[in-house]
């Protein structure tokens, strides 16, 4: 059938090729997004590891100083206050590092990829 512009409508092969090109383009975009998010997640996990090690180190330091405080409790009257002050300082640092690590764990990994797949599903369902 010839239309007003003397052009024939595209054939099945042309439509199939265009559908394949569009599908491959969409898969390529999703693959690039997944690769980008993978890089972000690696960075986030490294940061989480650093903060976790910070929590561990500062907690151990707090325990060492607490033990030192108990050991040096009796002889000198000023040692107790200095050691107690350092213990509180390291303990506050460990608490701050723990809260930071906890907030990093709340972020959902690959959230943007999951959101894009959901949008694609909704779009495909709208075509029915």
Secondary structure, DSSP 8 states (H G I E B T S, - for coil): -B-TTS-B---HHHHHHHHHHHHHHHHHHHHHHHHHHHHHHHHHHHHHHHHHHHHHHHHHHHHHHHHHHHHTTSS-TTHHHHHHHHHHHHHHHHHHHHHHHHHHHHS-TTHHHHHHHHHHHHHHHHT-
